[in-house]
Every structure is written in C-alpha cells, then in structure tokens.
Amino acid sequence: MTVEIAAAVSNAPKRRRGGGRAGNTRGKGPAVAQSPWVLPRYHDAPIEPLSPDSVMAVHNGAMRVLEEIGIQFLHPKAVETLVAAGCTVLDDGVTVIMGRDFVMEKIALAPSSFTITPRNPDRKLEVGGRQMLFAQVGSPPNYSNLDEGRRTGNRKAFQDLVKLTQYFNCLHFVSGHPVEPIDIHASIRHLDAVRDKLILSDKVMHSYSLGTERIEDNMEMVRLAGGLSHEEFEASPRMFTNINSTSPLKHDWPMLDGAMRMAQRNQPVVVSPFTLSGAMAPVTIAGAVAQQTAEGLACIALLQCIRPGAPVVYGSFTSNVDMKTGSPAFGTPEYMRATQMSGQMARFYGLPLRSSNTCAANAPDAQAAWESAFSLWGAVTGQTNMVYHGAGWLEGGLCASYEKFIIDCEMLQQMQHYVCPVPVTEADIAVEAIRDVGAGGHFFGTPHTQERYETAFYQPFLSDWSNFENWEDNGSLTAEKRANAVWKNVLEEFEAPAMDDDARGALDEFVERRKREGGAPTDF
C-alpha cells in the first residue's frame, strides 16, 4: 500500500498481517540460494524465421480471414459494438466481417507496453518492449509429487503452488490457478482461490474471464486487497486476464464477457488463440500463425472499441498435434518456430507477446526437460514478454508437478542469466591477466580470477556438479529427488508477505458476503 493510499484510508498507523518478506525464512537462511528479484530484459536481436515479405504474407492471410471469412462472436454486446463501429455481421447474427483498415486503425490504439502494479508496488511489472516475465503453470486439474503420486487438485495443493510461485524470484506474476482446487464448489471457488492468491502472494495476479460474476468479484477483490478506490483501480492496470478463442474462428460468451469488462476498467487482456496445427488450425505453421493472428486481432479490435487504448497482449499458443494420435505435442521444432514467428507478428503490430513453457511428458523426466527447454528457447529467442506456464507444467497441461516446478525454476533462472549483456571492458578482455599467466599456466590463483570468482558464472541451486563417487556417496540423488527436497524446504520455511489489516479485513468481509449470496451461477 502506498503512502498516499494509506493516508486516504486512515490517518492512524497501519498494522500489517503476515510474517515478513516472502522468499525469506525464519532466521535459518534461505531455503534456496536463488537469484535475486530482477526484471530481466532482452539485449540480443531476436531470431526471426520470416523475411519482411513473409511477415506481410502472413499478415495478408490474417486480413483475408477477417475480410472474407469472418470471426464468430457469441456475445450480443460484442456483435453490437463491432457493428456500431462499422463492421458487418452475417445472417447468422454472430459472424463478423472486419475490413483491414478498421482492424489496423483499432490495433494502433493499443499501447506497445504498459505497467501492472499489484498490492505491493515493489513488484510492479512492465509488459512489452524488451521485458521478459515468467509465471507458474495455470489451470491443470491434477497435481503430482513423489510423495503422493498423481491426485486431483485440492485447496492445499493450490496453496502450496502459490507459495512456491511467491517464493521464487524467477517468477514475476501469478498466472491462473496453479492447480484447480476441485474440493471447493465451482460457484465459490474463485472467491477462495483469489483470496488465497492475494494473501499468499504480493505479485501481479491473473483472473479468469469466466462470465460476469467471477470477473466482477475478482476485480473487486484485487481493488480491496490493494486498498484502492474505484478511481485508483481504473487509473492504471492492477491485474490481468487471459482469454482463448475457441479455434477455429470463434470467441465464446464467458471469455468475451470477462474480457470486455476488464477492458472497460482499463485492466489488461491477453488474447491467446489455441491453434493446434493439424487439428484446430491448418497443418502448415504459416497457416496456423495466420489463423492465430486473425482470431487474436479480431478480439483486440473489439476491446479497443470498448475502451480505446485498453492494454492488450498478442498471445501465441500455436503448436502441432501428433498426426498418428491427434494428441497435442509441445516443445517441438514447429512450436519453437511458431513462437519465433509470433514474436515477429507481435512486433509488426506493436503489441506485447505472450507464449508458454510447455511439454507433453507425463513425468518430470528427460523428455519433460528437453521439451520445456525447447519451449523456453522459442520463447526467449522470439522475445516473449509474458511466458505462461513457466514452472510445473506436465501432461500437456493436465498436471502440475511439484518436482517439475523446481526443475523449471532452475531453467528459468538460467534463461534469465543467459539474456544478460556480456560486458566487454578492458578488464573483461583481460589481456594483462593473459600476459601474467603466460603459456602453460593457469588462471585459478590470479588476482583477476580472485576478484571475480564468486560472481563470474551462474550458480545453479539444483544441479549436482560433483563427481560420480561423491554423488553416489551422497545417495545417488537424481534431479527429481533433489527437487523433491527443495520444494519441501521452501514450503516448510515459507512466510506470507505482509498485508494491511484493513485491506485484509475488507477482502475477507467481501468474500464471506459473496459466499452467502451464492457466488457465481454454475451449470449444476
């Protein structure tokens, strides 16, 4: 809470609930010797598979889809808004045709970057430009760890994974539910889940756009947790949502309703078509990215009609399927190329980019590691601004793994270290050190090395660099087993970030009142 907001609420001194700085321990030293909280930035040139002419070809393909085929909007207000702005609706009443001039005029209104400020302003994020940001896995119905095996999601696992997200500095925002707490009834699940996220984390948080009540409740909870007036909440972004089109060529009612309500209140919307090449999109990667672009820009244009200048993100989730089984495949060469191409398209339109760290593996094994490494490589070389599912994703998104979460955080730290600029001063070139050592010598004991050895190289928290004999003497622990010990240490020593008492009280009161009112309607 800022000084200005605190003064507006009360002139009395504020009490704080919570145990102190998240990521620290109770006087025992850190559970993990992790990298500090930083907001990494890209410094190298991105990898761009498409030539300028090819970018224009994909753009023209997307524009032809919008002009000649159209996109279905299954929300009357969305259709009315687009028709009022000059678009045409076909006889079915839901398929909207957009001219390319209209689309480009609306896209130009969207900011190329924006900031999101959570309840802790020290965790403020810039989205766009050369900023690189990561979040944990979101939305799986199951979780797994070495102790319990694979189980249906519950509130305890949900809270555990939120705590891990808060703890690790390589994760910058809290995405969707890190596992669905299915033991909470769907009508009130969003109330308990968002309250848990706001209490256990002070990082930027996501809200699902699943109809009117849920999105309105979630916006109000974020406002209350931050001690904000309605005017302060709407003055700048405080949270965000992600919506997916129902590929091919359709946006459904619940997500449109949530997205429009968020945009109306100046809160960011990430628009991420779910275009699996060969299934919900053409089997060619260029065709899939063109369809992704058409579906995404259609909704972004709508949101700019709702509120010109509303913050938005171009989302990429284009991968391919296994053509033998129809199952989604991730971390493939096609996935990497599609992400890099999506980066080119996002920059062409002047929009921030979202992609994901994904894998199809069923266990946190070598396959999971290489598929996630390839996914991250596509994200980083394509210069993604928001990387979803950064830690913990398994089974194509059906399971959140505690051990995979830790393994992924090691990879995220390494990727964030990788993008740091390489200093090239005279001292870095080290000609004098080379002269001093001479032919056949070594650099271990030189002053040049001694001055720098503690910070010269990235230091992993999970890798075991000991020789075989020492590794064997220490129990022959594989990466998965070492990760199991790490997450247990973090959870044992976790302390929630401090929270203002008045804000916590207002949040709790709101949640309990909405529960008494029945929460959000369900289909059962």
C-alpha positions in Angstrom: 0.0 0.0 0.0 1.4 3.4 -1.0 1.7 6.3 1.4 -1.0 8.2 -0.5 -3.5 5.3 -0.4 -2.8 4.7 3.3 -3.5 8.3 4.1 -6.7 8.2 2.2 -8.0 5.2 4.1 -7.0 6.4 7.6 -4.6 8.7 9.4 -4.0 6.1 12.0 -0.9 3.9 11.9 -1.4 0.7 9.9 -0.9 -2.8 11.3 0.4 -5.4 9.0 -0.5 -9.1 8.9 2.0 -11.7 7.8 5.4 -12.8 8.6 7.7 -10.5 6.6 9.4 -10.7 3.3 8.3 -13.6 1.1 11.1 -15.8 0.0 12.9 -15.4 3.3 12.9 -17.9 6.1 12.6 -17.7 9.9 16.2 -16.8 10.7 17.6 -20.0 9.2 18.9 -18.6 6.0 17.2 -19.1 2.6 15.8 -22.4 1.7 17.3 -21.9 -1.8 20.3 -19.9 -2.8 18.3 -18.4 -5.7 19.0 -15.4 -7.9 17.7 -12.0 -6.6 14.4 -10.5 -7.8 15.1 -8.7 -11.0 13.1 -7.8 -14.1 15.3 -9.3 -16.9 15.4 -7.6 -20.3 16.4 -8.8 -23.8 19.6 -7.4 -25.2 20.3 -9.6 -28.2 18.4 -9.5 -31.5 15.5 -11.9 -31.7 15.5 -14.9 -34.1 13.2 -14.1 -37.0 12.4 -17.0 -39.3 10.3 -14.8 -41.6 11.6 -12.3 -44.0 9.8 -8.9 -44.2 7.9 -10.2 -47.3 6.9 -13.3 -45.4 5.6 -11.3 -42.4 3.5 -9.3 -44.9 2.3 -12.6 -46.4 1.1 -13.9 -43.0 -0.4 -10.5 -42.2 -2.3 -10.5 -45.5 -3.5 -14.0 -44.9 -4.9 -13.0 -41.5 -6.6 -9.9 -43.0 -8.2 -12.1 -45.7 -9.6 -14.4 -43.0 -11.1 -11.3 -41.3 -12.4 -9.8 -44.5 -13.6 -12.8 -46.4 -14.5 -15.5 -43.8 -15.1 -13.6 -40.5 -14.9 -14.5 -36.8 -17.8 -15.6 -34.7 -18.5 -13.6 -31.6 -21.0 -15.4 -29.3 -21.9 -12.4 -27.2 -24.6 -9.9 -28.3 -22.8 -6.9 -26.9 -19.6 -7.8 -28.8 -21.5 -8.0 -32.0 -23.5 -4.8 -31.4 -20.2 -3.0 -30.5 -18.5 -4.1 -33.7 -21.5 -3.3 -35.9 -21.7 0.1 -34.4 -18.0 0.6 -35.2 -18.7 -0.2 -38.9 -18.2 -3.9 -39.2 -20.7 -6.3 -41.0 -22.5 -9.2 -39.4 -23.6 -12.1 -41.5 -27.1 -13.6 -41.5 -26.3 -16.0 -38.6 -26.1 -13.0 -36.3 -22.7 -13.9 -34.9 -20.1 -14.0 -37.7 -18.5 -10.6 -38.0 -16.6 -9.3 -41.1 -13.9 -6.7 -40.5 -12.0 -4.6 -43.0 -8.3 -4.5 -42.7 -8.3 -0.7 -42.4 -10.6 -0.9 -39.4 -8.5 -3.6 -37.8 -5.3 -1.7 -38.2 -6.8 1.5 -37.0 -8.0 -0.2 -33.8 -4.8 -2.1 -33.2 -2.8 1.2 -33.5 -4.7 2.4 -30.4 -3.3 -0.3 -28.2 -0.2 0.5 -26.2 3.0 -1.2 -27.1 3.9 -1.6 -23.4 2.2 -0.9 -20.1 2.8 -1.4 -16.4 0.8 -3.5 -13.9 1.0 -2.6 -10.2 0.0 -5.2 -7.6 -0.8 -4.6 -3.9 3.0 -4.4 -3.3 4.3 -1.6 -5.6 7.8 -3.0 -5.4 6.5 -5.9 -7.6 5.3 -3.6 -10.4 5.9 -5.0 -13.8 6.4 -3.6 -17.3 4.8 -5.6 -20.0 6.1 -5.2 -23.5 9.2 -3.8 -25.1 12.2 -5.8 -24.2 10.9 -7.0 -20.9 10.9 -10.8 -20.1 8.5 -12.1 -17.5 7.5 -15.5 -16.3 4.6 -17.2 -14.3 3.9 -20.6 -13.0 1.7 -23.3 -14.5 -2.0 -22.5 -14.7 -5.3 -24.4 -14.8 -4.4 -28.2 -14.5 -7.0 -30.4 -12.8 -4.4 -32.6 -11.3 -1.1 -32.4 -9.3 1.7 -34.8 -8.6 4.8 -35.2 -6.4 7.0 -38.1 -5.4 5.3 -38.5 -2.1 1.6 -38.5 -3.1 1.7 -39.6 -6.7 -0.8 -38.1 -9.1 -4.0 -36.7 -7.5 -7.0 -34.5 -8.3 -6.4 -30.8 -7.4 -7.3 -29.5 -4.0 -7.0 -26.3 -2.0 -3.9 -27.4 -0.1 -2.0 -28.2 -3.3 -3.3 -24.9 -4.8 -1.9 -23.0 -1.8 1.4 -24.9 -1.9 2.0 -24.0 -5.5 1.0 -20.3 -4.9 3.6 -20.3 -2.1 6.2 -21.7 -4.4 5.3 -19.0 -7.0 5.6 -16.3 -4.5 8.9 -17.6 -3.2 10.9 -17.9 -6.5 12.3 -14.7 -7.8 12.4 -16.0 -11.3 8.6 -16.0 -11.4 7.3 -12.5 -11.8 3.5 -12.9 -11.7 0.9 -15.4 -10.6 -1.0 -16.8 -13.5 -4.2 -18.8 -13.3 -4.9 -21.4 -10.6 -1.6 -23.4 -10.4 -3.9 -26.4 -9.9 -7.7 -26.4 -9.7 -8.9 -26.6 -6.1 -11.7 -29.0 -7.1 -12.6 -29.7 -3.5 -14.2 -26.2 -3.5 -17.6 -25.9 -5.2 -17.4 -24.2 -8.6 -19.8 -21.4 -7.5 -17.4 -20.1 -4.8 -14.1 -21.5 -6.0 -13.0 -18.2 -7.5 -13.6 -16.4 -4.2 -11.4 -18.7 -2.1 -8.8 -19.1 -4.8 -8.3 -15.4 -5.5 -8.3 -14.6 -1.8 -5.6 -17.2 -1.2 -3.5 -15.7 -4.1 -3.9 -12.2 -2.7 -2.9 -13.3 0.8 -0.1 -15.7 -0.1 1.5 -13.5 -2.8 2.0 -9.9 -3.4 2.9 -10.3 -7.1 0.8 -9.3 -10.1 -2.1 -11.7 -10.4 -4.4 -13.1 -13.1 -8.1 -13.5 -13.1 -10.1 -16.0 -15.2 -12.7 -14.4 -17.6 -15.5 -16.9 -17.0 -18.6 -14.8 -17.0 -19.9 -11.7 -15.3 -19.9 -12.6 -11.6 -16.4 -14.1 -11.4 -14.6 -11.3 -13.2 -16.5 -8.6 -11.3 -15.8 -10.4 -8.0 -12.1 -10.8 -8.8 -11.7 -7.1 -9.8 -13.3 -6.1 -6.6 -11.1 -8.4 -4.5 -7.9 -7.0 -6.1 -9.2 -3.5 -5.5 -9.9 -4.2 -1.8 -6.6 -6.0 -1.3 -4.7 -3.0 -2.6 -6.7 -0.5 -0.5 -7.7 1.3 -3.7 -10.7 3.5 -4.5 -12.6 2.6 -7.7 -10.9 5.6 -9.4 -7.4 4.5 -8.4 -8.1 0.9 -9.6 -9.2 2.1 -13.0 -6.4 4.7 -13.3 -3.8 2.1 -14.2 -3.6 -1.7 -14.6 -3.7 -3.7 -11.3 -4.3 -7.2 -12.6 -4.8 -9.0 -15.9 -6.8 -11.8 -17.6 -6.2 -14.2 -20.4 -8.8 -15.4 -22.9 -8.6 -18.1 -25.5 -10.6 -18.2 -28.7 -12.4 -21.4 -29.5 -10.4 -22.2 -32.5 -11.1 -22.2 -35.3 -12.6 -18.7 -35.7 -14.8 -18.4 -32.6 -14.9 -16.3 -29.4 -17.3 -17.6 -26.8 -19.6 -15.7 -24.4 -18.0 -16.2 -20.9 -14.5 -15.1 -22.0 -15.8 -12.2 -24.1 -17.9 -11.0 -21.2 -14.9 -11.1 -18.9 -12.5 -9.5 -21.4 -14.9 -6.6 -22.2 -15.5 -5.9 -18.5 -11.7 -5.9 -17.9 -11.0 -3.6 -20.8 -13.8 -1.2 -19.7 -12.0 -0.8 -16.4 -8.5 -0.4 -18.0 -7.3 -3.8 -17.0 -5.1 -5.8 -19.4 -6.4 -8.6 -21.5 -4.1 -11.3 -23.1 -5.8 -12.8 -26.2 -4.4 -16.2 -26.9 -5.9 -18.4 -29.6 -5.4 -22.1 -29.0 -4.4 -23.1 -32.5 -3.0 -26.6 -32.7 -1.7 -27.1 -36.2 -3.3 -30.1 -37.9 -6.4 -30.0 -35.6 -7.9 -26.6 -34.9 -5.6 -24.8 -37.4 -4.0 -25.6 -40.8 -1.4 -28.3 -40.8 1.1 -25.7 -42.1 2.8 -23.5 -39.5 2.4 -20.4 -41.6 -1.3 -21.1 -41.9 -1.7 -21.7 -38.2 0.0 -18.5 -37.3 -2.1 -16.6 -39.8 -5.3 -18.0 -38.2 -3.9 -17.3 -34.7 -3.3 -13.7 -35.8 -6.8 -13.3 -37.3 -8.5 -14.7 -34.2 -6.4 -12.6 -31.8 -6.6 -9.3 -33.7 -10.4 -9.6 -34.1 -10.8 -9.6 -30.3 -8.2 -7.0 -29.7 -10.0 -4.7 -32.2 -13.2 -5.3 -30.2 -11.5 -4.3 -26.9 -10.2 -1.1 -28.5 -13.8 -0.3 -29.5 -14.8 -0.9 -25.8 -12.1 1.3 -24.5 -9.6 3.0 -26.9 -6.1 2.5 -25.6 -7.0 -0.5 -23.4 -3.9 -2.6 -22.6 -3.8 -5.9 -24.5 -1.3 -8.6 -25.4 -1.0 -10.7 -28.5 -1.0 -14.3 -27.3 0.7 -17.3 -29.1 -0.2 -20.9 -28.3 0.4 -22.4 -31.7 1.8 -25.9 -31.6 1.2 -29.1 -33.6 -0.6 -32.4 -32.9 0.8 -35.9 -33.2 -0.8 -36.8 -36.6 -0.8 -40.5 -35.6 -3.0 -40.0 -32.4 -4.3 -36.4 -32.5 -2.6 -35.7 -29.2 -1.1 -32.2 -28.6 2.7 -32.1 -29.0 4.8 -29.4 -27.3 8.4 -28.3 -27.3 8.6 -29.4 -30.9 10.6 -27.7 -33.7 7.3 -26.4 -35.1 6.4 -25.0 -31.6 9.7 -23.1 -31.4 9.3 -21.7 -34.9 5.7 -20.7 -34.4 6.7 -18.8 -31.2 9.5 -17.0 -33.0 7.2 -16.2 -35.9 4.6 -14.9 -33.4 7.2 -12.6 -32.0 7.6 -11.1 -35.4 3.9 -10.7 -35.8 3.5 -9.1 -32.4 6.3 -6.6 -33.2 4.8 -5.9 -36.6 1.6 -4.8 -34.8 3.4 -3.1 -32.0 1.9 -5.4 -29.3 3.4 -7.3 -26.4 3.7 -11.0 -26.8 2.7 -13.9 -24.6 3.8 -17.6 -25.1 4.3 -20.6 -22.8 6.7 -23.2 -21.4 5.0 -26.4 -22.3 5.7 -30.2 -22.6 3.8 -33.3 -23.3 5.7 -35.6 -20.9 3.9 -37.5 -18.2 6.6 -37.3 -15.6 9.4 -34.8 -14.7 11.9 -36.8 -16.7 14.4 -36.2 -19.6 11.5 -35.7 -22.1 9.9 -33.1 -19.9 13.3 -31.3 -19.5 14.1 -31.2 -23.2 10.6 -30.3 -24.3 10.4 -27.4 -21.8 13.9 -26.3 -22.7 12.9 -26.1 -26.4 9.7 -24.3 -25.4 11.7 -21.8 -23.4 14.2 -21.4 -26.2 11.4 -20.5 -28.6 10.0 -18.0 -26.1 13.3 -16.4 -25.3 14.6 -16.2 -28.9 11.2 -15.0 -30.0 11.4 -12.4 -27.3 8.2 -13.2 -25.5 7.2 -10.6 -22.9 4.9 -12.8 -20.8 5.8 -16.5 -20.5 2.9 -18.5 -19.1 3.2 -22.0 -17.5 6.8 -21.3 -16.7 7.1 -23.7 -13.9 5.4 -27.0 -13.1 3.6 -28.0 -16.4 3.2 -31.7 -17.2 1.0 -33.9 -19.4 0.1 -31.2 -21.9 -1.2 -29.0 -19.1 -3.3 -31.7 -17.3 -1.0 -31.9 -14.3 1.1 -29.6 -12.0 4.2 -31.3 -10.8 5.9 -30.1 -7.6 9.3 -31.5 -8.8 8.9 -30.2 -12.3 8.1 -26.8 -10.8 11.6 -26.7 -9.1 13.4 -28.1 -12.2 11.7 -25.4 -14.3 12.7 -22.6 -11.9 16.3 -23.7 -12.4 15.9 -23.4 -16.1 14.1 -20.1 -15.8 17.0 -18.7 -13.8 19.4 -19.9 -16.4 17.5 -18.3 -19.2 17.3 -15.1 -17.3 21.0 -15.2 -16.7 21.6 -16.0 -20.4 20.0 -12.8 -21.7 22.2 -10.6 -19.5 24.5 -8.4 -21.6 28.1 -9.5 -21.8 30.5 -6.8 -20.5 33.5 -6.1 -22.8 35.6 -3.6 -20.9 39.4 -3.6 -21.0 39.3 -5.5 -17.7 36.9 -8.1 -19.2 39.2 -8.6 -22.2 41.9 -9.4 -19.6 45.0 -9.1 -21.8 47.2 -8.3 -18.7 45.9 -11.4 -16.9 46.7 -13.5 -20.0 50.2 -11.9 -20.1 50.8 -12.7 -16.4 49.8 -16.3 -16.7 51.7 -16.9 -20.0 52.0 -20.1 -21.9 51.1 -23.3 -20.0 49.9 -21.6 -16.8 46.5 -21.5 -15.2 44.2 -18.7 -14.0 42.9 -20.2 -10.7 45.1 -18.1 -8.5 45.5 -14.9 -10.5 44.3 -11.6 -9.0 41.9 -11.2 -12.0 40.2 -14.5 -11.1 40.3 -14.0 -7.3 38.5 -10.6 -7.7 35.7 -12.2 -9.7 35.3 -15.9 -9.0 32.3 -15.6 -6.7 30.1 -13.9 -9.3 31.8 -14.8 -12.6 29.5 -17.7 -13.5 25.9 -18.7 -13.0 25.5 -20.8 -9.9 22.7 -23.4 -10.0 20.6 -24.3 -6.9 19.5 -27.7 -8.3 22.3 -29.1 -10.4 24.8 -31.5 -8.8 28.3 -30.9 -10.2 30.1 -33.4 -8.0 31.9 -36.4 -9.5 30.3 -39.8 -9.7 31.9 -41.2 -6.5 30.7 -38.2 -4.4 27.3 -38.3 -6.0 27.0 -41.9 -5.2 28.2 -41.5 -1.6 25.5 -38.8 -1.2 22.7 -41.1 -2.1 22.7 -41.1 -5.9 20.0 -38.4 -6.0 18.6 -37.7 -9.4 17.4 -34.2 -10.3 13.8 -35.2 -9.5 14.7 -36.4 -6.0 16.8 -33.3 -5.3 13.8 -31.1 -6.5 11.6 -33.0 -4.0 13.8 -31.9 -1.1 13.9 -28.3 -2.4 10.1 -27.8 -2.5 9.7 -29.3 0.9 12.3 -26.9 2.3 10.6 -23.9 0.7 7.2 -24.8 2.0 8.4 -25.5 5.5 10.1 -22.1 5.8 7.6 -20.0 3.7 6.2 -16.8 5.2 3.4 -15.0 3.5 4.1 -11.3 2.6 2.8 -8.7 5.0 -0.7 -7.3 4.3 -2.5 -4.3 5.6 -5.1 -5.2 8.3 -7.8 -3.0 6.9 -7.3 -4.3 3.4 -7.4 -7.9 4.7 -10.5 -7.3 6.7 -12.3 -5.7 3.7 -11.2 -8.6 1.5 -12.4 -11.3 4.0 -15.7 -9.5 4.5 -16.4 -9.3 0.8 -15.6 -13.0 0.2 -17.9 -14.1 3.0 -20.7 -11.9 1.8 -20.4 -13.2 -1.7 -20.4 -16.8 -0.4 -23.6 -16.1 1.5 -25.1 -14.7 -1.8 -24.2 -17.9 -3.6 -21.2 -16.8 -5.6 -21.4 -17.4 -9.3 -24.0 -19.5 -11.1 -23.0 -22.9 -12.4 -24.4 -25.4 -14.8 -25.0 -27.9 -12.0 
